[in-house]
């Protein structure tokens, strides 16, 4: 909020109010519900979103155009269907009696993901699928932190070699994109140059795209043809608004949330904390090339806030009383407290 002081937009922008509401909702979820209840709520919400999006798509008719469902853009649908597919698979692991519900949710999510033609989201979905076996591996080894660090480093190393060695094949033949990532690369190049002009504190919240620097980027790219100011990367958008200082603080908060989640998962080995770990990985990846979700007025940011706060609360409980979570699970404001 302090970045409003040097933003090109006077006063408190409406978008900032929306972001504060989304953040407050995330904090409320962390306080009111324990992680298991949060996971159940997310599954229900995303399931309803998938059903409504399918109905809207069928009402508009199936054609060559990408499906948007109940959203204004296909990428919004694609990223949530990726989340729904993952949480549906976790539900299958967690509920033996109602596994068919999880399979229905998973199948519907994959269908809508394919209909959206969101190829970046599809690639993220495949990456997330490769992390699911970690759950069984983790349950057999108590030194979770070491295992995750080793596996993550190995996956990152192998993925880097594969992607760098086959970049043109992945972009052109598999994802159907050009080597400029459907026009994103020119935007990223120009945006990064503008970031270097005000590197430390950025242009203020919602300030860049209303400035002369923002207009120059819009007029120099395809954004001038009916588009709106958007860096198409959460990290670049954050750097535009809050500079490298903002990037540092966010990455620090993300790493702390990951560390705390891993620590809780290593003690409890519960599925809901594995979901929290997967969500943090998803959140870090989805902001690379899809619409920004950092300090955004949407469910993706809300879930990040609730996940990070829940991880902090449960990690502090473990530090104070290591066997607490092994005996009973309670939310900060869960009904079990009352």
C-alpha positions, 0 to 999 in steps of 0.5 A: 500500500505504501507504493501508492505514494509514488504511483502515477494513479492518484489516491487509492486505486480501486484495484488496490481495494480489490487486492486488499479484499482478496488478501483479507479473505485469504487471512479469514480462511486461514483463521477460520478453517484448518487446512483440511477444511480449506482443501475441502472448500477449494475442491467444492468451489473449483468443482462448481467452477468447472461445472458452470464453465462446461455449461457456458461452453456448451451453451456457446457451442463447441468450435475452434475458439478456445473455451473461456467458461465463466471467465473473461480469458481462457488463461483464467479458466486453464489455470483453475482447471489445472488446480482442480485436476490436482486437488481432484487427484488428491481427493482420490487418494484421501477418500476411498469411498467417494473416489468416483467423485474425484475421478469425475472432477479430474476428468472434467478439469482435464476436458475444460483444460483442453477446451481452453487451449491453454498450452502454458497451463497444460505444461504446468499441469504436466509438471505438477503431475510429476510431483504427485508421487512425492506424497508416497515417497515422503510418507516412507521417509521422515527426513522430508526436508532433505528429500524434497531439496534433493528431488527438487534440485534434481528435477530442476537440473534435469528439466533445465537440460531438457528445456534448454536442449529442446527449446525450439521443439517444445515451443514450436512443435509441442506448444504451437507457439513461436519463439517469441512466446505468442508475442510475450517475449517482446513485451518482456524485453521492453518491460525489463528495460523499463524496470531497469529505469526505476529498479528499486521501488518501481512505478508504484501500485498500478502506476506503470501502465498509466505512465508514459513508460507504460504507454510506450510499451503498449504502443510498441507491441500487440497490446496496442491492438485492443489489449490492456497493460499487462506484463504477462508475468507475475514477477515482472508485473510485481517488479514494475509496481514495487521494484526489485525490493518488492520482488525480494520481499515476495520471494522471501515470503514464498521461500519462508512459506515453503520452508514452513510447509515442508517442516509441517509436512515432515511431522504430520505427513498429512495430505492437506499439507502436501496440497499446500506444498503443491499449491505453493509450487503451482503459484511460483510457476504460474506467475512465470508466463500467465496473467499475474497472480501476485497482489491480484484480486483473484482466488489464486492470490487469496489461496496463496495468502491462506496457505502461507498464513496456515503454514506459519501457524502450524509450524509455530505449533510444532515448534512449541509442541511437536506432538500436537499435530500428531494428536489432533488437528485444529484450525486457528478459528476451527469449531474444535476450539469453541 
